[in-house]
Amino acid sequence: MVRIHLPDESFPVVEPVELEIGFGRGDFLDKVSALHPHITYVGVDRSWGSVKRAHRRLKDRENVHLVWGDVWEFLMFGLRGVRFHRVFSLFPDPWPKRRHERRRMFNEDFWKLLSIRTKEDAHVSVVSDERFFVRWAYDNAISAGCWWGYVSYTERRFGTKYEERWLREGKRVYQAVLLKDGECSFRIPETTLRIPKIKSVSREVKPGHYPLPDGSHLSVKEVVVDRDGDKMLIRAVISEGYLLHKVWFVVFRRGDVWYVEPSRFSRFFPTEGLQHALDLLAEMLSGRTRP
Ligand SMILES: C[S@@+](CC[C@H](N)C(=O)[O-])C[C@H]1O[C@@H](n2cnc3c(N)ncnc32)[C@H](O)[C@@H]1O
């Protein structure tokens, strides 16, 4: 039975484990998981529509897990302790415009992160109808310093929606195959969160953009104050490298002390960036920093 997971979850898997990034309708997972029942397939896709469709389709498959979330989040925080034997990315969004380049997967940092989440003899296939994208992904892997491989045309049929579409339009399909050659270093900014205490709340936080250390940013979107003034909700987005935390912070009082913490209903990861945001909010609320 296929299960759906969140990107920071760990769950039991039987090795070997292969990963598909951006599975779309689940065409490839459907095909390979039936062909290789002894392999566990993990698919990650950030679109809920894709997750639902693939789940319906693969319902009875025992060797497939679907993760709903961003692949950066999953590779940093999900399925800890597991390393992938093979990784596939079939027709990822190429973001061809220069100003959208930062949205592309397979930049140098991504290859470094992949190197710490894959087996020693792992290989990664990046497949696309966009030659520039495959070339770009390959160049970044080589610059990362822990991959080697090649770029080629491919006759192989992965059987996905996008492959069918591009072949119908007479396009060629290219692939970069990268083999792991050592391990790069990649630091995951994880920490144990300290919940700040505030002696007295003397000031409200105002919506706006606030810089945080290490190039992170806190963007306060909304502030809601309880009628009695005993509780406050702050909706914010924190961008920290490749991570985006979407958080409702709760400011509340216990006796004489106030606390500010991320609500459990938010989507956040316990990282240094989040800690900086908490500390800054505490400073603002106590009036030590100008909001
Ligand atoms: C162009 S579609 C390709 C789908 C499928 N592989 C195919 O060949 O038909 C790209 C897929 O990647 C997913 N995706 C894009 N960026 C992602 C990210 N950062 N993390 C996880 N999934 C992502 C999208 O939601 C979408 O389903």
The ligand as a Gaussian input file, in Angstrom:
#p B3LYP/6-31G(d) Opt

LIG

0 1
 C        7.562000      19.104000     -15.713000
 S        6.966000      18.068000     -14.435000
 C        7.613000      16.462000     -14.873000
 C        6.818000      15.334000     -14.273000
 C        7.273000      13.911000     -14.664000
 N        8.609000      13.636000     -14.193000
 C        7.164000      13.681000     -16.140000
 O        8.216000      13.462000     -16.783000
 O        6.045000      13.687000     -16.671000
 C        8.011000      18.524000     -13.051000
 C        7.503000      17.995000     -11.711000
 O        8.483000      18.311000     -10.726000
 C        7.842000      18.819000      -9.558000
 N        8.800000      19.713000      -8.883000
 C        9.327000      20.882000      -9.358000
 N       10.184000      21.418000      -8.470000
 C       10.207000      20.575000      -7.402000
 C       10.898000      20.600000      -6.162000
 N       11.743000      21.599000      -5.852000
 N       10.679000      19.595000      -5.302000
 C        9.817000      18.585000      -5.602000
 N        9.139000      18.517000      -6.780000
 C        9.336000      19.488000      -7.662000
 C        6.594000      19.524000     -10.082000
 O        5.592000      19.624000      -9.090000
 C        6.200000      18.626000     -11.240000
 O        5.314000      17.591000     -10.825000

